[in-house]
């Protein structure tokens, strides 16, 4: 399948590399020229056990490429993953300017149906906001999906390739079937793929983070 990953931070790079190593064609998009140049030279900015091996193999076999051309990525992808930063603002709320800005850019570029998947950690209701931004700018069919990541630093590659669960938040049967097919190779050992509405999926990520913090507090 053809995938684009917008953002080559921790989540984006792991996501793009693991999808590519599984046989998909992946285009990673970033607007940082220095980072793109390093990635094209085979230099990755993070360390995760096993990531460099998958990265080098996928680049060598031409399944993974890097660009700053969003239009090229949108045109050549069935799935568009948003792996963008959502830093806390002065009031403590997540800054969604990157997510909303890219959504507006994608809306201007859509020519055919695309599934737009948000993997960033975002407040409940972000999928609705992205849907509204895109709908206001285009009549082309699309779907917005919430697909939170559950990656642990130091075990991110294993967590992606052998996930404990995959959470898919969507109201669209078409998008649901597409995502189930995309993730099917990663759950052959029987781990569940859980389909929820997009708001429940967004809430699930915060619930998981809160539960992890509670576990650590009790252990301490």
The 8 nearest C-alpha neighbors of each residue, nearest first, counted from 0:
[[1, 23, 24, 2, 77, 181, 22, 76],
 [2, 0, 76, 24, 77, 23, 25, 78],
 [3, 1, 25, 76, 78, 77, 79, 24],
 [2, 4, 26, 79, 25, 27, 76, 72],
 [5, 3, 80, 27, 79, 28, 15, 6],
 [4, 6, 28, 81, 82, 27, 80, 3],
 [5, 7, 82, 29, 83, 11, 28, 8],
 [8, 6, 11, 12, 29, 27, 9, 5],
 [7, 9, 11, 10, 12, 6, 82, 83],
 [8, 10, 12, 11, 13, 7, 45, 14],
 [11, 9, 13, 12, 8, 14, 82, 7],
 [10, 12, 7, 82, 14, 8, 6, 13],
 [11, 13, 7, 15, 14, 9, 10, 8],
 [12, 14, 16, 10, 11, 15, 17, 9],
 [15, 13, 11, 17, 12, 16, 10, 18],
 [14, 16, 12, 18, 13, 17, 11, 19],
 [15, 17, 19, 13, 18, 14, 54, 12],
 [18, 16, 20, 19, 14, 15, 13, 21],
 [17, 19, 21, 15, 16, 20, 23, 14],
 [20, 18, 23, 16, 21, 17, 22, 62],
 [19, 21, 17, 22, 57, 18, 53, 16],
 [22, 20, 18, 19, 23, 17, 184, 16],
 [23, 21, 20, 19, 24, 18, 62, 0],
 [22, 24, 19, 0, 18, 21, 1, 25],
 [23, 25, 62, 1, 19, 2, 0, 63],
 [26, 24, 2, 63, 3, 19, 62, 1],
 [25, 27, 3, 64, 65, 63, 72, 4],
 [28, 26, 4, 65, 3, 5, 64, 66],
 [29, 27, 5, 66, 67, 6, 65, 4],
 [28, 30, 67, 6, 31, 7, 5, 66],
 [31, 29, 67, 32, 28, 35, 66, 6],
 [30, 32, 34, 33, 29, 35, 67, 36],
 [33, 31, 35, 34, 36, 30, 67, 29],
 [34, 32, 36, 35, 31, 37, 38, 30],
 [35, 33, 37, 36, 31, 32, 38, 29],
 [36, 34, 38, 32, 37, 33, 39, 31],
 [35, 37, 39, 33, 34, 38, 32, 40],
 [38, 36, 42, 40, 34, 35, 39, 33],
 [39, 37, 41, 42, 35, 40, 36, 43],
 [38, 40, 36, 41, 37, 35, 65, 42],
 [41, 39, 37, 38, 42, 36, 35, 43],
 [42, 40, 38, 39, 43, 37, 55, 54],
 [41, 43, 38, 37, 40, 44, 39, 36],
 [42, 44, 45, 38, 41, 37, 51, 46],
 [45, 43, 42, 46, 34, 38, 37, 8],
 [46, 44, 43, 47, 9, 8, 12, 50],
 [45, 47, 48, 44, 50, 43, 153, 51],
 [46, 48, 50, 153, 49, 45, 155, 154],
 [49, 47, 50, 153, 46, 154, 156, 51],
 [48, 50, 52, 51, 47, 53, 156, 157],
 [49, 51, 53, 47, 52, 48, 54, 156],
 [52, 50, 54, 53, 49, 55, 43, 47],
 [51, 53, 55, 54, 50, 49, 56, 57],
 [54, 52, 56, 50, 51, 55, 20, 57],
 [53, 55, 51, 57, 52, 56, 16, 50],
 [56, 54, 58, 52, 57, 53, 59, 51],
 [55, 57, 59, 53, 54, 58, 60, 52],
 [58, 56, 60, 62, 54, 63, 59, 20],
 [57, 59, 63, 61, 55, 60, 56, 62],
 [60, 58, 56, 61, 57, 55, 62, 63],
 [59, 61, 57, 58, 62, 56, 63, 55],
 [62, 60, 58, 59, 63, 57, 64, 24],
 [61, 63, 24, 57, 19, 60, 25, 58],
 [64, 62, 25, 58, 57, 61, 19, 26],
 [63, 65, 26, 27, 25, 58, 62, 66],
 [66, 64, 27, 26, 28, 35, 39, 63],
 [65, 67, 28, 68, 27, 29, 35, 64],
 [66, 68, 29, 28, 30, 69, 65, 32],
 [69, 67, 66, 71, 70, 72, 28, 29],
 [70, 68, 72, 71, 67, 73, 28, 66],
 [69, 71, 73, 72, 68, 74, 108, 105],
 [70, 72, 74, 69, 68, 73, 75, 66],
 [71, 73, 69, 75, 70, 74, 3, 76],
 [74, 72, 70, 76, 75, 71, 69, 108],
 [73, 75, 71, 72, 76, 70, 109, 110],
 [74, 76, 72, 73, 71, 1, 77, 2],
 [77, 75, 1, 2, 78, 73, 3, 74],
 [76, 78, 113, 1, 2, 114, 79, 75],
 [79, 77, 2, 114, 76, 115, 113, 3],
 [80, 78, 115, 3, 116, 4, 2, 114],
 [81, 79, 116, 4, 117, 115, 5, 3],
 [80, 82, 117, 5, 83, 118, 116, 4],
 [83, 81, 11, 6, 119, 118, 5, 80],
 [82, 84, 6, 81, 119, 98, 97, 85],
 [85, 83, 86, 97, 119, 82, 98, 8],
 [84, 86, 94, 93, 95, 83, 87, 120],
 [85, 87, 94, 93, 84, 88, 95, 92],
 [88, 86, 93, 91, 92, 94, 85, 89],
 [87, 89, 91, 90, 92, 94, 93, 86],
 [88, 90, 91, 87, 92, 94, 93, 86],
 [89, 91, 88, 92, 87, 93, 94, 86],
 [92, 90, 87, 88, 89, 93, 94, 86],
 [91, 93, 87, 88, 90, 94, 89, 86],
 [94, 92, 87, 85, 86, 88, 95, 91],
 [93, 95, 85, 86, 96, 88, 87, 92],
 [96, 94, 98, 97, 85, 93, 99, 121],
 [95, 97, 99, 98, 94, 100, 85, 101],
 [98, 96, 100, 95, 99, 101, 83, 84],
 [99, 97, 95, 101, 100, 96, 102, 83],
 [98, 100, 102, 96, 101, 97, 95, 103],
 [101, 99, 97, 103, 102, 98, 96, 104],
 [100, 102, 104, 103, 98, 99, 105, 97],
 [103, 101, 99, 105, 100, 104, 129, 98],
 [102, 104, 106, 100, 101, 105, 133, 132],
 [105, 103, 101, 107, 106, 102, 100, 108],
 [104, 106, 108, 102, 107, 103, 101, 109],
 [107, 105, 133, 103, 104, 108, 109, 136],
 [106, 108, 105, 104, 109, 136, 103, 137],
 [109, 107, 105, 106, 70, 110, 104, 73],
 [110, 108, 106, 111, 107, 105, 139, 73],
 [109, 111, 139, 108, 112, 74, 140, 113],
 [112, 110, 109, 139, 113, 140, 141, 74],
 [113, 111, 140, 141, 139, 114, 110, 109],
 [112, 114, 141, 77, 78, 115, 111, 142],
 [113, 115, 142, 78, 141, 143, 79, 116],
 [116, 114, 79, 143, 80, 78, 142, 144],
 [117, 115, 144, 80, 145, 143, 79, 81],
 [116, 118, 81, 145, 119, 80, 146, 144],
 [119, 117, 147, 146, 82, 81, 148, 116],
 [120, 118, 82, 117, 83, 121, 81, 147],
 [121, 119, 118, 147, 85, 204, 122, 201],
 [120, 122, 119, 125, 123, 201, 93, 85],
 [123, 121, 125, 124, 201, 120, 93, 202],
 [122, 124, 201, 198, 125, 202, 121, 199],
 [123, 125, 127, 126, 198, 122, 128, 201],
 [124, 126, 128, 127, 123, 122, 129, 121],
 [127, 125, 129, 128, 124, 130, 143, 197],
 [128, 126, 130, 124, 125, 129, 131, 143],
 [127, 129, 125, 131, 126, 130, 132, 124],
 [130, 128, 126, 132, 131, 127, 102, 125],
 [129, 131, 127, 133, 128, 132, 134, 126],
 [130, 132, 134, 128, 129, 133, 135, 127],
 [133, 131, 129, 135, 130, 134, 103, 128],
 [132, 134, 106, 130, 135, 136, 131, 103],
 [135, 133, 131, 136, 137, 132, 130, 138],
 [134, 136, 133, 132, 137, 131, 138, 106],
 [135, 137, 133, 134, 106, 107, 132, 138],
 [138, 136, 134, 139, 106, 135, 133, 107],
 [137, 139, 140, 134, 136, 135, 133, 141],
 [140, 138, 137, 111, 110, 141, 112, 109],
 [141, 139, 112, 138, 111, 142, 113, 137],
 [142, 140, 113, 112, 114, 139, 143, 115],
 [143, 141, 114, 115, 174, 144, 113, 171],
 [142, 144, 115, 116, 114, 126, 130, 141],
 [145, 143, 116, 169, 168, 115, 117, 146],
 [144, 146, 168, 117, 197, 116, 167, 200],
 [145, 147, 167, 118, 166, 117, 168, 144],
 [148, 146, 118, 204, 145, 166, 119, 149],
 [147, 149, 150, 118, 146, 119, 204, 10],
 [148, 150, 151, 147, 158, 204, 159, 162],
 [151, 149, 155, 158, 148, 152, 159, 154],
 [152, 150, 155, 154, 153, 149, 158, 156],
 [153, 151, 154, 155, 150, 47, 9, 156],
 [152, 154, 47, 155, 151, 48, 46, 156],
 [153, 155, 151, 152, 157, 156, 158, 47],
 [156, 154, 150, 158, 151, 157, 152, 153],
 [155, 157, 159, 158, 154, 160, 50, 13],
 [156, 158, 160, 159, 154, 155, 161, 162],
 [159, 157, 162, 155, 161, 156, 150, 160],
 [160, 158, 156, 162, 157, 161, 155, 150],
 [159, 161, 157, 185, 158, 162, 156, 17],
 [162, 160, 158, 159, 157, 185, 163, 186],
 [163, 161, 158, 164, 159, 160, 165, 186],
 [162, 164, 190, 161, 165, 158, 191, 186],
 [165, 163, 191, 162, 192, 190, 166, 193],
 [164, 166, 192, 193, 167, 191, 162, 163],
 [165, 167, 193, 146, 192, 194, 164, 168],
 [168, 166, 194, 146, 145, 193, 195, 169],
 [167, 169, 197, 196, 195, 145, 200, 144],
 [170, 168, 197, 196, 144, 171, 167, 195],
 [169, 171, 196, 172, 197, 168, 175, 195],
 [172, 170, 174, 173, 169, 175, 142, 143],
 [171, 173, 175, 174, 176, 170, 169, 177],
 [174, 172, 171, 176, 175, 177, 142, 178],
 [173, 175, 177, 171, 172, 176, 178, 114],
 [176, 174, 172, 178, 177, 173, 179, 171],
 [175, 177, 179, 173, 174, 178, 172, 180],
 [176, 178, 174, 180, 175, 179, 181, 173],
 [179, 177, 181, 175, 180, 176, 182, 174],
 [180, 178, 176, 182, 181, 177, 183, 175],
 [179, 181, 183, 177, 178, 182, 176, 184],
 [180, 182, 178, 179, 183, 177, 184, 0],
 [183, 181, 179, 180, 185, 184, 178, 186],
 [182, 184, 180, 185, 186, 181, 179, 187],
 [185, 183, 182, 186, 187, 181, 21, 180],
 [186, 184, 183, 160, 182, 161, 187, 162],
 [187, 185, 190, 188, 183, 189, 184, 161],
 [186, 188, 189, 184, 185, 183, 190, 161],
 [189, 187, 186, 190, 185, 161, 191, 184],
 [188, 190, 187, 186, 191, 192, 185, 163],
 [191, 189, 186, 164, 163, 188, 192, 162],
 [192, 190, 164, 193, 189, 165, 186, 163],
 [191, 193, 165, 164, 166, 194, 190, 167],
 [192, 194, 166, 191, 165, 167, 195, 164],
 [193, 195, 167, 168, 166, 192, 196, 169],
 [196, 194, 168, 200, 199, 167, 197, 169],
 [195, 197, 168, 169, 199, 170, 198, 200],
 [196, 198, 168, 169, 200, 145, 199, 201],
 [199, 197, 201, 200, 123, 196, 124, 202],
 [200, 198, 202, 201, 196, 197, 195, 203],
 [199, 201, 168, 203, 197, 198, 202, 195],
 [202, 200, 198, 123, 203, 199, 204, 197],
 [201, 203, 199, 205, 200, 204, 123, 206],
 [204, 202, 206, 200, 201, 205, 207, 199],
 [203, 205, 207, 206, 202, 201, 147, 208],
 [206, 204, 208, 202, 207, 203, 209, 201],
 [205, 207, 203, 209, 204, 208, 210, 202],
 [206, 208, 210, 204, 205, 209, 203, 211],
 [209, 207, 205, 211, 206, 210, 204, 212],
 [208, 210, 206, 212, 211, 207, 205, 213],
 [209, 211, 213, 207, 212, 208, 206, 214],
 [212, 210, 214, 208, 213, 209, 207, 215],
 [211, 213, 209, 215, 210, 214, 216, 208],
 [212, 214, 210, 216, 211, 215, 209, 217],
 [215, 213, 211, 217, 216, 212, 218, 210],
 [214, 216, 218, 212, 213, 217, 219, 211],
 [215, 217, 213, 219, 214, 218, 212, 211],
 [216, 218, 214, 219, 215, 213, 212, 211],
 [219, 217, 215, 216, 214, 213, 212, 211],
 [218, 216, 217, 215, 214, 213, 212, 211]]
